[in-house]
């Protein structure tokens, strides 16, 4: 895999010149922080963080992805090999460096990454008794609200959470404006969602009163599977307008792209998965406009 990860290709800017551009804001706002969270593994969480971030960057937004999973799949999927992660989100949460010092560029223009390492596995044990243990990430993000002229001002910060409801995920929720939930179209989808919603409510009550569910994105949808269609109907009935209109299909190109250290939009811009993530990015920007108007 290492030979693939190291052979990054520039983002195909010419191919996306016809995409809609994000509206330019009159004045810089604090970045919108979205935690991509689901305690279940294998639901497309990291894939969504990588490709949504790439899609937002492709339509003109400056985006930062924070890899908060010790497995570091978001970092690998964006072509940042382990040897290049001399500074990581662990160092940030441990208070050893500022967040901006951990950020590295990716092969995608406008998309940056704060990578993770396996050191994060010891985070909970090391600071479990600290009074600010749940607020480390929020405190680290605060300086991003004010950017010097030579610094990138991020419109969006996407936090890729680990597949568990541990202290790292709580840090992400305490720091976030909203939660984006990838939900696989499978039988136990709603059961896992109920548990996540309870955690969100607990964090809202104790740490972050403004936390909301930005939306639920249905992933790995297979139109040939009758059960998948029933899951979509059940989730929409249960969560209503919180479910995005965009559904991410099960697509082999989406599965292949991480082994090359590329988002699927770079690996194959014209595949159905890439098109779906571009629609999702557009839908999220539209929801943001509606929230500001409200």
N, C-alpha and C positions, 0 to 999 in steps of 0.2 A: 504493500500500500504506500510506503514512503516515497517510492518513485513517482507515484501518481500525485501525491499531495504536494510534492515539491515542484511539479510542472504546471504552475498556474498560468492561465492565459488571461490577457486583459479582458475586462467586461466588454461585450460586443455593443459598444455605445451606438454605432451606426445603425444597428438593427432595431434599437428601441427609440430612435429619434421621433417616431410618430406617436409614441405613447403620450397620454395626457400629462401635463406638468402640474405639479402641486402648486396651489396658490401661494404667492409670496406675501408674507405677513408684513404689515407696516412697521411693527416693532417686535423684537425678539421676545418670545414668551419662555418661561421655564419649560424644559423638555417634558413631554408627556411620558410618564413611566408606566409601562405595561408589563406585568408579570405573566409569563406564559407558564401556566401551572396545571398540573394534574398529577395526583399521587400514583396513578396507574402508569406502569411502563409500557412502552410500545404503542402509544396512541398518536404518535406523530408530533410530539411536543417540540423536540429539538429541530425536527424538519420544518415545523411551522415557524419557529423563531428565526432560523437561517433564511428561509425563503420569503417570509413576510418582510424581514429586514431588507433583503435584497430588492424586493418589489417596491418598497417604500423609497429606497435609494434610487431605484430606476426611474421613478416619477418625480425626482427632484428633492427629496427630503434627506437631511443629514441624520444618520441613524447610528446608534451605539448598541451593540449586543453585549450584555454582561453574562458570561458563562458562569453559572453558579452551581453547576453539576460537577462533582469530583471526577466523573468519567471523562469530562472534557470533550464530549462529542460535538458540541457546537464549534469548538475551537478547531478540531480536526476537520469537520465538515466545511470550514472556511479556509482550509489550507494552511493553518498554523500548526506546524508539527511540534512535538513535545520539547525538542531541543531549543526551540525559539521562545519558549515561555519562561524566560528568566524572572519575569515579574508577573504576578497572577492575582486573581481575585482573593486568594487566600492572604496574600501580603496586604491587600487593601483592608480586608475585614480584621486582620490582626493589628491594624493601626500602624504598620511599618512604612507604608507609602501612601501617597494620595492616589485617588482613582485615575486621574489623568496620566500618572506615571506608569500605569499598567496597560494603558490603551495602546493597541497596535493597529496599523492600517491593514486592510484586506485587499485582495485583488479587485474588489468591487468599489468603484468611485463612490464617495459619500457614505460608505459603510465601514465602521470601525468595530473593534472587538476588544473586550477585556477578557483575556483567556483564563482558563482554570487549570489546576493541576490536582494530583491525588492528595496534596497536602490538605485540601478542603475536608477530607474524611475525618481529620482530627479536630476540626473547628469546634464542634459541639462540646467535646471533652475539654478542650483548652480554655474556652471562655464561658462554659456553662454556668459559672457562678458570678459572672460579671453583671453588674446592674444594668448595663446598656447592651446586653447580649442580643436582644431582638432588634436593636436600632442601629447596628454597625453599618449596614448598607445605606440606610436613610441618611445617616450623618456623612457618609462618604460621597453621596450623590449631591448634597447641598451645594458644594462649590460649582457644580455644573450650571446652577441657576444664573450665575454671573460669568460671562466669558470675556476675556481680553480680546482686543481686535485680532491678534494673531492666533487665537484659539478657535477651534470649531465649536459652533453653537448647535447642539443636537436638538432636532425637533422631536425625535422619539428615542426612548431608551427601552429596549426589550430585554427582559431578564429571563434567561432560560433556567428554570428551576429543576432541581433533582426530582426523580420519580418517587417522592415520599413527602409526608407532611412533617418534616423535621425543622430544626432551628434555621437552616438555610432558607427553606421555603417561607418560614415565618418572617425572616429578614426581608425577603423579596416582597411579601405582602405588606409589611409595615412601611416599606419604601415606595410602594406603587400607588399611582392614582387609580388604577383599575386592573382587573384580572382578565386575561384572555385564556379561555379554556379550550384546548383541543380535545375532542371527544370522538373516539373511534366508533364507527357504526357496527357495534357488536351487542350481544345479548345483555351483558352486565353494565352497559354504559350508564344508565340512570342510577344504578346502585352506587357506583363510584362517584358520580356527580353529587349525590346527596351528602356524602361524607365531606367532599371538598367545600360545599356550600356552608356546612356547619363550621368548618375551620375559618372560612372567610368571615362569617358572622362573629366568631370569637375574636379574630384580629381586629375587626371593625370596632367592637365594643371596648377592647382593652388597649389597642395601640394606634389605630388609624381610622378615626371616625369617618373620613371621606372616602374610604375604599368602596369601590363598586365592582360589579361584574360588567366589563365592557362588552363582552359577547362570548358566545360559544361557537366554535367552528367545528363542523362535522368533517372528520377525516377518514381516509381509506375507504371511501364509498365505492361499492361494487354494484352497479345497476343490475347485474345478473342474479344477485342474491336477494331473494324476497325478504329475508330477515332484515337486511340493511335498510330497505324501504320502510319497514315497520318501525325500526329504531328512529329513523328520521322523523316519522310522523309522531312517535311518542315524545321525543325530545322537544319538538316544536309545540306540542300540546302542553307539556310540562313547563317549559321556559318561555314560550311565546316569542315576543319581539327580541329577546336577548340572543336568540339564535341567528347568526348571520345567514343571509340569503345564499352566499357562496358555499358550496360543498366541495371539498378537496377529494378528487377521485383517487382510487388505487391505481397507481401508474408506475410501471417498471423504471422509467427514466428518473423519477423521484427517488426510487430506491438505489439506483446506480450512482447517482451524482456524488454522495458523500465519499465513496471510495476513491474519487478523483480529487477530493478536497475542494469541491465546487458546489455552490447552490445550483439547483436544477435550472434556474433562469440563465445561468452561464453555461451549464452543460448542454441544455437543449431548450432554447427560448420558446420554440413553437409547440412543445408537447402540451398535453392537456393539463398536466400538473402545473407547469409554468403559467399557463393562461389562467388557471384557477387562483393562484397566489397573486397575480396582478389584479384580478377582480376583487380579491379579499382586501388588498391594500387600498384600492379605490373606495371600497365600502367602509373601511375603517376611517379614512380621511373624511368621508361624507358624514359618518357618525360624529366625528370630532367637530365638524362645522355645526352640526345640529346641537351638540352639547354647549358650544360657545354661544350660540344664538339663544339657547334657553337660559 
